[in-house]
Amino acid sequence: MIPSSKILRKQVKKLKLLFDLDKKDYFKLTFEYIELKQIFLVDDFMDKTILLIDMFIQPLYIFYKMLSLEFSLLDSLSLMKSYELWISYIRFIELRSLIKEWKFMVQLVNGPWISCNDSLYHELVYADAMTRITEVYQKID
């Protein structure tokens, strides 16, 4: 059950002291997290192996080839793929910690107020709650 705005205002005032609640596009960040989660949190053994090779083994092999002066143009493309994969992984870790922070904030105000049966999209529950909290916070200021 979604609490009344009066109750939520009281709870958000407490959050105002603890956190900086700025207006973000919570759903956009959550959908980005869901896309990255499908890349990095895989259950299939083969997908995990390919990810391991792309992130660790292939760059090490290319650096070895560079040291032995056998570097080619195709190696540079593979190195670029690995670099982009690492950038995406760092973004994934950043978004995961941000969503954990949202989860903590929502639980402080006795949320979440909606539910989702699909574990893939469960983070959208916290995006919705943070959107509601931010709207109430904007009305307070």
C-alpha positions as a LaTeX table, in Angstrom:
\begin{tabular}{lrrr}
\hline
Residue & $x$ (\AA) & $y$ (\AA) & $z$ (\AA) \\
\hline
Met1 & 0.00 & 0.00 & 0.00 \\
Ile2 & 1.36 & 3.39 & $-0.99$ \\
Pro3 & 1.45 & 5.70 & 2.04 \\
Ser4 & $-0.33$ & 9.03 & 1.98 \\
Ser5 & 1.73 & 12.03 & 0.99 \\
Lys6 & 1.49 & 13.37 & 4.54 \\
Ile7 & 3.13 & 10.27 & 6.04 \\
Leu8 & 5.68 & 10.11 & 3.24 \\
Arg9 & 6.61 & 13.77 & 3.78 \\
Lys10 & 7.48 & 13.06 & 7.41 \\
Gln11 & 9.63 & 10.10 & 6.43 \\
Val12 & 11.35 & 12.00 & 3.59 \\
Lys13 & 12.32 & 14.78 & 6.00 \\
Lys14 & 14.38 & 12.18 & 7.85 \\
Leu15 & 16.02 & 11.11 & 4.59 \\
Lys16 & 16.77 & 14.73 & 3.76 \\
Leu17 & 19.16 & 14.83 & 6.70 \\
Leu18 & 20.93 & 11.60 & 5.70 \\
Phe19 & 21.11 & 11.70 & 1.91 \\
Asp20 & 21.33 & 14.12 & $-0.96$ \\
Leu21 & 18.13 & 13.54 & $-2.91$ \\
Asp22 & 18.60 & 15.12 & $-6.28$ \\
Lys23 & 16.34 & 14.65 & $-9.27$ \\
Lys24 & 17.66 & 11.82 & $-11.45$ \\
Asp25 & 16.16 & 9.69 & $-14.16$ \\
Tyr26 & 15.94 & 6.60 & $-11.98$ \\
Phe27 & 14.26 & 4.47 & $-14.62$ \\
Lys28 & 16.92 & 5.24 & $-17.23$ \\
Leu29 & 19.67 & 4.23 & $-14.78$ \\
Thr30 & 17.76 & 1.08 & $-13.86$ \\
Phe31 & 17.27 & 0.00 & $-17.46$ \\
Glu32 & 20.98 & 0.56 & $-18.07$ \\
Tyr33 & 21.71 & $-1.62$ & $-15.04$ \\
Ile34 & 19.36 & $-4.34$ & $-16.30$ \\
Glu35 & 21.12 & $-4.42$ & $-19.68$ \\
Leu36 & 24.53 & $-4.70$ & $-18.02$ \\
Lys37 & 23.22 & $-7.30$ & $-15.58$ \\
Gln38 & 22.25 & $-9.52$ & $-18.52$ \\
Ile39 & 25.83 & $-9.28$ & $-19.79$ \\
Phe40 & 27.76 & $-9.82$ & $-16.56$ \\
Leu41 & 25.51 & $-11.98$ & $-14.38$ \\
Val42 & 25.07 & $-15.01$ & $-16.62$ \\
Asp43 & 24.15 & $-18.51$ & $-15.51$ \\
Asp44 & 25.38 & $-20.44$ & $-18.51$ \\
Phe45 & 28.86 & $-21.97$ & $-18.16$ \\
Met46 & 29.79 & $-21.17$ & $-21.75$ \\
Asp47 & 28.80 & $-17.50$ & $-21.41$ \\
Lys48 & 30.86 & $-17.21$ & $-18.22$ \\
Thr49 & 33.83 & $-18.79$ & $-19.97$ \\
Ile50 & 33.58 & $-16.41$ & $-22.93$ \\
Leu51 & 33.34 & $-13.46$ & $-20.55$ \\
Leu52 & 36.39 & $-14.68$ & $-18.63$ \\
Ile53 & 38.38 & $-15.07$ & $-21.84$ \\
Asp54 & 37.34 & $-11.66$ & $-23.18$ \\
Met55 & 38.12 & $-9.82$ & $-19.95$ \\
Phe56 & 41.25 & $-11.55$ & $-18.69$ \\
Ile57 & 42.91 & $-14.09$ & $-20.92$ \\
Gln58 & 42.71 & $-12.27$ & $-24.26$ \\
Pro59 & 44.28 & $-9.00$ & $-22.99$ \\
Leu60 & 47.08 & $-10.91$ & $-21.30$ \\
Tyr61 & 47.74 & $-12.84$ & $-24.49$ \\
Ile62 & 47.79 & $-9.65$ & $-26.54$ \\
Phe63 & 50.24 & $-7.99$ & $-24.16$ \\
Tyr64 & 52.43 & $-11.04$ & $-24.42$ \\
Lys65 & 52.30 & $-10.75$ & $-28.23$ \\
Met66 & 53.19 & $-7.07$ & $-27.97$ \\
Leu67 & 56.26 & $-7.91$ & $-25.94$ \\
Ser68 & 57.34 & $-10.49$ & $-28.46$ \\
Leu69 & 56.71 & $-8.00$ & $-31.32$ \\
Glu70 & 54.05 & $-10.09$ & $-33.02$ \\
Phe71 & 51.28 & $-7.55$ & $-32.64$ \\
Ser72 & 48.77 & $-7.17$ & $-35.50$ \\
Leu73 & 45.78 & $-4.99$ & $-36.34$ \\
Leu74 & 43.33 & $-7.72$ & $-35.36$ \\
Asp75 & 44.91 & $-7.82$ & $-31.93$ \\
Ser76 & 44.18 & $-4.15$ & $-31.46$ \\
Leu77 & 40.49 & $-4.76$ & $-32.25$ \\
Ser78 & 40.39 & $-7.49$ & $-29.66$ \\
Leu79 & 42.08 & $-5.20$ & $-27.17$ \\
Met80 & 39.45 & $-2.53$ & $-27.86$ \\
Lys81 & 36.68 & $-5.06$ & $-27.20$ \\
Ser82 & 38.28 & $-5.96$ & $-23.90$ \\
Tyr83 & 38.65 & $-2.29$ & $-22.97$ \\
Glu84 & 34.97 & $-1.59$ & $-23.71$ \\
Leu85 & 33.97 & $-4.65$ & $-21.72$ \\
Trp86 & 35.95 & $-3.43$ & $-18.70$ \\
Ile87 & 34.39 & 0.04 & $-18.98$ \\
Ser88 & 30.94 & $-1.57$ & $-19.02$ \\
Tyr89 & 31.85 & $-3.73$ & $-16.04$ \\
Ile90 & 32.97 & $-0.71$ & $-14.02$ \\
Arg91 & 29.69 & 1.04 & $-14.91$ \\
Phe92 & 27.80 & $-2.10$ & $-13.85$ \\
Ile93 & 29.50 & $-2.10$ & $-10.43$ \\
Glu94 & 28.78 & 1.61 & $-10.04$ \\
Leu95 & 25.09 & 1.17 & $-10.86$ \\
Arg96 & 24.80 & $-1.87$ & $-8.61$ \\
Ser97 & 26.07 & 0.12 & $-5.63$ \\
Leu98 & 23.74 & 3.00 & $-6.51$ \\
Ile99 & 20.73 & 0.68 & $-6.59$ \\
Lys100 & 21.76 & $-0.81$ & $-3.24$ \\
Glu101 & 21.76 & 2.74 & $-1.87$ \\
Trp102 & 18.27 & 3.28 & $-3.30$ \\
Lys103 & 17.11 & 0.04 & $-1.70$ \\
Phe104 & 18.40 & 1.21 & 1.67 \\
Met105 & 16.69 & 4.61 & 1.32 \\
Val106 & 13.39 & 3.04 & 0.30 \\
Gln107 & 13.48 & 0.64 & 3.22 \\
Leu108 & 14.10 & 3.58 & 5.58 \\
Val109 & 10.73 & 5.02 & 4.59 \\
Asn110 & 8.97 & 1.65 & 4.94 \\
Gly111 & 8.95 & 0.87 & 1.23 \\
Pro112 & 8.79 & $-0.49$ & $-1.42$ \\
Trp113 & 5.12 & 0.04 & $-2.05$ \\
Ile114 & 4.79 & $-2.02$ & $-5.21$ \\
Ser115 & 6.17 & $-5.43$ & $-6.13$ \\
Cys116 & 7.44 & $-7.26$ & $-9.18$ \\
Asn117 & 7.38 & $-11.02$ & $-9.67$ \\
Asp118 & 10.10 & $-11.00$ & $-12.32$ \\
Ser119 & 13.56 & $-11.04$ & $-10.74$ \\
Leu120 & 15.08 & $-9.46$ & $-13.85$ \\
Tyr121 & 13.03 & $-6.29$ & $-13.42$ \\
His122 & 12.93 & $-6.16$ & $-9.62$ \\
Glu123 & 15.18 & $-3.09$ & $-9.53$ \\
Leu124 & 12.40 & $-1.11$ & $-11.21$ \\
Val125 & 10.51 & $-1.31$ & $-7.92$ \\
Tyr126 & 13.23 & 0.78 & $-6.29$ \\
Ala127 & 13.37 & 3.19 & $-9.23$ \\
Asp128 & 9.64 & 3.80 & $-8.81$ \\
Ala129 & 10.01 & 4.32 & $-5.07$ \\
Met130 & 12.92 & 6.72 & $-5.52$ \\
Thr131 & 10.92 & 8.69 & $-8.07$ \\
Arg132 & 8.05 & 9.01 & $-5.56$ \\
Ile133 & 10.43 & 9.99 & $-2.75$ \\
Thr134 & 12.13 & 12.61 & $-4.92$ \\
Glu135 & 8.78 & 14.12 & $-5.96$ \\
Val136 & 7.76 & 14.46 & $-2.31$ \\
Tyr137 & 11.19 & 15.88 & $-1.48$ \\
Gln138 & 10.86 & 18.51 & $-4.24$ \\
Lys139 & 7.49 & 19.60 & $-2.78$ \\
Ile140 & 9.02 & 20.03 & 0.68 \\
Asp141 & 11.78 & 22.41 & $-0.47$ \\
\hline
\end{tabular}
